[in-house]
Amino acid sequence: MASLSEQLLGAGLLLPVIFTAVPPAAAAEPKHSIVLVHGAFVDGSGWQGVYNILKKDGYDVSIVQNPTETLAGDVSATKQVIASQNKPVILVGHSYGGMVITETGNDPKVAALVYIAAFAPDAGESVASINSKPVSGAPVAPIVPMNGALMVDKSKFHDSFAADVDPQITAFMADSQTPWGEEALKGTVSTPAWRLKPTWYIVTAQDRMIAPDAQRMMAKRAGAAVSEAQASHSVYVSQPETVAKVIKSAAEKVSTSALR
């Protein structure tokens, strides 16, 4: 007697074997949110290149828009953004933004700090006090007063602030400057967060706004993991891949440490 399979074959009714495709393992979702803090004279739009890379890699990314009128006001603005995050935060600051993250980074939600060519002050220090001890031979940043605030001399913006950025972009950056309040310049830090939080620092070796040697001193004092970029002060615009790589490294390192 023919088997059931043979009977079905004869009738053309044998059902095909169905193979269920097993999907590849999904990439682990990043465990941290990234909060980006801009510095003086610019706004958060300069982070777009870094933002695009981090978003593509699955990170939640938020950008603070600091008024840059007072340090206290910028700390408050940054705290609001941190409070809205659902994951631990990697807090990133460029230039004067380093002052902001040094104070704001004490928030319990902040897991690590990343300084990008930034001020990393100690307790009681301000941008004004740090700049009162200039590095010998370093270029003087072309900052000029304007109606009670400070601006970068437009004619010198490209060479001093963003020498490795497309001149058309730097022309727009110069013409769209946000005035930097003198109270922000004088604002002091109480307890520097780098004393308690893991810290990373990118030194910009071609910087003409914050002397590279001053950056190296602050990074060493903060106990930061240091990398150097052959870049201008605007490395986050000219080399977003370099900046994003360090931010991701910080996030991954903190995540790995938390599992131990």
N, C-alpha and C positions, 0 to 999 in steps of 0.2 A: 504494500500500500504506500502510495506517495506520501512524503512528509508534508506538513502544513506549508513549509517554505516552498516546496516544489509545486504544490497546488496553487499557491499565490503567484509564483512565477509564471505558471502556465496561464493563469488568468490575467497576467499583467498587472497584478495588484500588490506586488511586493513594495512595502513602504521603504523609502530611502532612510539610510542611517543619518541621523541628525547630529552634527557636531556643534557643541556650544562653544563659541569663542570665549576664551578667558581674557578679560581686559587686562592690560598691563597695570602694574601697581601705580597708583596715582602718586605724584610727588607730594611729599609732606608739606602741609600748609605752614608758612612761616609763623613762628610763635611770637613775633614781636611786631609792633607798629613802629613806623618811622615818623618822627616829627622834625621838620626842617625849619631852621630859624635863620633868617637873612640878617645882614649887617647894616651898617649905616650907608646912606646915600642911595640905596636901591630898595626894591620891594621883592616880594616872594616869587615873582615871575621868572627870575633868573635861575630858579631851581628846576625849570621844566625838563631839561635834559636828564638830570639825575632822577627826577620824578618818573619820567617815562621808563627808564631802565628798571627802577625798583618795582613799579607797578607791573611791568612785564614779568618780573620774577615772583609775583604773587604777594608782595607786601602791601599792607595798608599804609598809605602815605598821606600825611597832612602837612600843610604849609602855613606857618604863622605869618600874619601880616602885621608887623610891628609898627606902631606910630613913630618910633624913634625920637620921641620928644623927651622922655625921661626913662631911666633904667627901670624904675618901679612900674611905670606903665607898660613897658615891654615885658617885664616879668609877669605881670598880671595877664597880658594877652596870651602869653605862652602857657600859663597855667590853665587857662580856659580850654585851650586845645588839648593839653595833656589830659584834663579831666574827662574829655569826651571819648577817649580811647578805651577800647575793650580788651586790649592786650598790654603787656609791659612795653615800655617805650624805649627806643633808641633815640636819644635826643642829640640833634646835630646842629652846630652853630658855625656860621662863617663870619670871620672878622669881628666886628662889635657884637655879633650874635653869640660869640664865646662868653662875653660878659653875662649875657642873658641866661645861657644854659648853665653857667657856673652857679648862679643863684637858684634858678628854677630846678636844676637837676637834683636838688634835695627832696623833691616830691617822691613819695613812696612808689609811684607807678614807673619811675624812671629806672631802667636797668643798666644803662651805660651811656657814656658821653662820647661824642665824636667832634673834635675841633678841626675846622678846615681853615688854615691860615688865619687863626683866630686868637683873640686875647683869652688867656687862661689865668685870670687874676687870683691872687691869694687874698686872704681876709683883709678888709680895709682898703684894698687897692681899687683904683678906677682907671679908665683909659688915660685920663689926664695925668695921674701919678705915674703910670707906666711909661708914658711918652715923655715925662719930665727927665727920664734917664736915657737919652738916645744912644743908640749903638754908634760907635765911632766909624765914620766913613759911610754910613748908610744914607741913602737918599732921603730927603725931607718930603713927606707927603704934601702935595700942593693944595692944602685945605684953606679955604678963605671964608671970612665971615659974611653973612648975608641976612640982614634984618633980624638979628638976634639969634640966628642959627648958623650952621656951618655947611659948606658945600665943597665939592672938589672943583677946582678951576677947570672949566669945560675944555679949554684949549690944551690942557695937560692930562685930561682924563684917560685917553687911550694909553699913553706911555706909562702912566703911573698906576692905573687901576686894572687895565685889561689889555696889556700889550700883545698877548697872543690870541686875542679875540678879533673877529672880522671887524674892520673899521666902521662899517655901516651899522653894525650892532652896537659898538661902543659909542658911536655918535648919538644913537637913540638913548643909550643908558645915561650919557652925559646930559642930554636935554630933558630927560624924565626923572632927574634926581629928586629924591625925597630929602628935605632939609633935616639935618641932624641937630637935635636940640642940645644946647650947652649943658643942660641938666643931665642928659644922657651921658655926655662926656665925663661929667663929674661924679656920676653915680657910683657908689662903692658896694662891694660884695661883702656879705656878712660871713657866712660859712661856705667855703668853696666845696661844691659837690664832688669834685675830683678826689677829695680826701677819702671819700667813702665808696665811690662808684668806679667800676672799670672804665678806663679812658683810652681813647685813641686820638692821634693827632697827625694831620698831613701838613708838613712844612713845604711851603712854596719857595723854591730856591731862587727864583727870579723876581721875587716880590719887591715892589717899590713903595708899598704902603706900610707894611709891618716888616721890619728888617728880618731876614731869615734867621740871623743869630738870636734875635729877641724871641722868635718863635721857638727855636731849639731850646733856649733857656726855660721858657714857660712849659714846654712839653716835658722836659726832663724833670722839672720841679713837680709837675703833676703826676709823674710816674707813668706817663702815657706810653702806649705802643706806638712808635713813631715810624712813619714812612715819609719819603721826600719825593716831590714831583718837580720836574723841570717845567715850571709854570709860573704865570703871573699871579697876582692877588686873586684874580677871577678864575681860578682853576675849576670851580664848580660849573662855570660856563664853558670854558675851553676844553676841559677834559672830564666830562661827566662820568665816563666809564671808570676813570681812576678813582673818583670820589665815591661812586656807587659801590665799587669793589671793596673799599675800606669799610663802608657802612655795613655791607652784607657780612663781611668778615667779623665785625664786632657783634652783629646779631647772632651769627652762627656760633661764635666763641662763647657768648653769654649763655646761649641755649645749651651747648655741650656741658658747660660748667655746672649748670643747674641740674643736670641729670646725674652728676657724680655724687 
